[in-house]
Amino acid sequence: MSTHGEIKRVTTHTLQWMKQQGERISMITAYDFSMARIFDDAGIDVILVGDSASNVMAGHETTLPITLDHMIYHGQSVVRAAKRCLIVVDLPFGSYQGNSKEALNSSIRIMKEAGAHAIKLEGGLEVIESIRRIISAGVPVMGHLGLTPQSIYQFGTYAVRAKEEEEAERLIENAHELQEAGCFALVLEKIPASLGKRVAEALKIPVIGIGAGMHVDGQVLVMHDMLGITKDFSPRFLRRYLNLYDDIKEATGNFINDVKSRDFPNEKEQY
């Protein structure tokens, strides 16, 4: 049972309060008006307009090709639908790395043109200057550590991160740096559950996991994975709540058959 059912709009402050109360935070990705309206109506706490749109909406192999203009378009669509949840938009690859002024300009465009409530970006100490500059301008920032898909060609694999103690310690250090820089929350992706627990207990800000175990402060899934629209992606952390791929395929087949057999439209379905 949610303890903040009467809240009219989820804010970064709400998420902090939820962590303090021990209430888990629910987050899901969305990229369009119709799905965002359903998720918001269902009571989701946070919608992430993820750069995963590059994969699930545009069919790219990685998140790298998606542009800032694409992210703003998807963000606008989601913002129009959501009346209650917090909306976070990903900064795409190339819009913030190595140049804090560009990072700030990208963030301002997302806030002004998409109407987002916050931005998310990947990385630790290597992007800390950009994070500080964005936050100093009044833009809330959600961090992202562990498996960072924008760096996939550097990693060379989507395997679990930080299994070795040296990398785990570096992740914890980065998490503290992100908190000190002013991030309001942190996503941890595909790391050992024990490390997720250590980070969540060490930080004052909410930690939201995707493949980071049960002891973090919240969970996020990509909507296409959660709803079973994608079939060729089955990591251990994924729980499919529907099997829409087969359901939609069957419904489409029924429509095709009804058209071919002249069963649709019938007498009642015409003017």
ChimeraX attribute file (.defattr): number of C-alpha atoms within 10 A of each C-alpha:
attribute: neighborCount
match mode: 1-to-1
recipient: residues
	/A:1	5
	/A:2	10
	/A:3	9
	/A:4	13
	/A:5	8
	/A:6	7
	/A:7	11
	/A:8	10
	/A:9	12
	/A:10	18
	/A:11	18
	/A:12	20
	/A:13	9
	/A:14	16
	/A:15	24
	/A:16	19
	/A:17	15
	/A:18	19
	/A:19	19
	/A:20	13
	/A:21	10
	/A:22	11
	/A:23	16
	/A:24	19
	/A:25	23
	/A:26	17
	/A:27	25
	/A:28	20
	/A:29	27
	/A:30	27
	/A:31	26
	/A:32	19
	/A:33	17
	/A:34	14
	/A:35	17
	/A:36	27
	/A:37	19
	/A:38	13
	/A:39	21
	/A:40	19
	/A:41	14
	/A:42	9
	/A:43	13
	/A:44	19
	/A:45	23
	/A:46	25
	/A:47	25
	/A:48	27
	/A:49	30
	/A:50	23
	/A:51	30
	/A:52	27
	/A:53	22
	/A:54	20
	/A:55	16
	/A:56	19
	/A:57	12
	/A:58	12
	/A:59	11
	/A:60	14
	/A:61	11
	/A:62	18
	/A:63	22
	/A:64	19
	/A:65	17
	/A:66	20
	/A:67	17
	/A:68	20
	/A:69	15
	/A:70	15
	/A:71	23
	/A:72	24
	/A:73	16
	/A:74	21
	/A:75	28
	/A:76	23
	/A:77	22
	/A:78	30
	/A:79	24
	/A:80	15
	/A:81	19
	/A:82	23
	/A:83	16
	/A:84	18
	/A:85	24
	/A:86	23
	/A:87	26
	/A:88	27
	/A:89	32
	/A:90	23
	/A:91	25
	/A:92	26
	/A:93	19
	/A:94	17
	/A:95	19
	/A:96	21
	/A:97	19
	/A:98	13
	/A:99	13
	/A:100	19
	/A:101	15
	/A:102	16
	/A:103	22
	/A:104	22
	/A:105	14
	/A:106	21
	/A:107	29
	/A:108	19
	/A:109	15
	/A:110	27
	/A:111	21
	/A:112	12
	/A:113	14
	/A:114	21
	/A:115	20
	/A:116	25
	/A:117	20
	/A:118	23
	/A:119	23
	/A:120	24
	/A:121	28
	/A:122	24
	/A:123	21
	/A:124	22
	/A:125	16
	/A:126	12
	/A:127	18
	/A:128	19
	/A:129	17
	/A:130	22
	/A:131	28
	/A:132	19
	/A:133	16
	/A:134	24
	/A:135	18
	/A:136	13
	/A:137	11
	/A:138	10
	/A:139	20
	/A:140	22
	/A:141	27
	/A:142	26
	/A:143	25
	/A:144	23
	/A:145	23
	/A:146	27
	/A:147	24
	/A:148	19
	/A:149	20
	/A:150	20
	/A:151	17
	/A:152	14
	/A:153	11
	/A:154	9
	/A:155	13
	/A:156	8
	/A:157	12
	/A:158	13
	/A:159	11
	/A:160	14
	/A:161	20
	/A:162	19
	/A:163	13
	/A:164	9
	/A:165	10
	/A:166	9
	/A:167	13
	/A:168	20
	/A:169	13
	/A:170	14
	/A:171	23
	/A:172	22
	/A:173	14
	/A:174	20
	/A:175	30
	/A:176	19
	/A:177	15
	/A:178	28
	/A:179	18
	/A:180	13
	/A:181	19
	/A:182	19
	/A:183	23
	/A:184	22
	/A:185	24
	/A:186	26
	/A:187	26
	/A:188	29
	/A:189	22
	/A:190	23
	/A:191	23
	/A:192	19
	/A:193	16
	/A:194	14
	/A:195	22
	/A:196	28
	/A:197	17
	/A:198	14
	/A:199	24
	/A:200	23
	/A:201	15
	/A:202	12
	/A:203	17
	/A:204	15
	/A:205	26
	/A:206	28
	/A:207	31
	/A:208	29
	/A:209	31
	/A:210	23
	/A:211	23
	/A:212	25
	/A:213	21
	/A:214	15
	/A:215	20
	/A:216	26
	/A:217	27
	/A:218	25
	/A:219	21
	/A:220	22
	/A:221	20
	/A:222	20
	/A:223	22
	/A:224	23
	/A:225	23
	/A:226	19
	/A:227	16
	/A:228	19
	/A:229	18
	/A:230	17
	/A:231	13
	/A:232	8
	/A:233	10
	/A:234	11
	/A:235	10
	/A:236	8
	/A:237	13
	/A:238	15
	/A:239	13
	/A:240	18
	/A:241	10
	/A:242	14
	/A:243	16
	/A:244	18
	/A:245	14
	/A:246	13
	/A:247	13
	/A:248	12
	/A:249	11
	/A:250	12
	/A:251	11
	/A:252	12
	/A:253	12
	/A:254	12
	/A:255	14
	/A:256	13
	/A:257	13
	/A:258	14
	/A:259	12
	/A:260	10
	/A:261	9
	/A:262	10
	/A:263	11
	/A:264	15
	/A:265	10
	/A:266	9
	/A:267	8
	/A:268	7
	/A:269	7
	/A:270	7
	/A:271	4
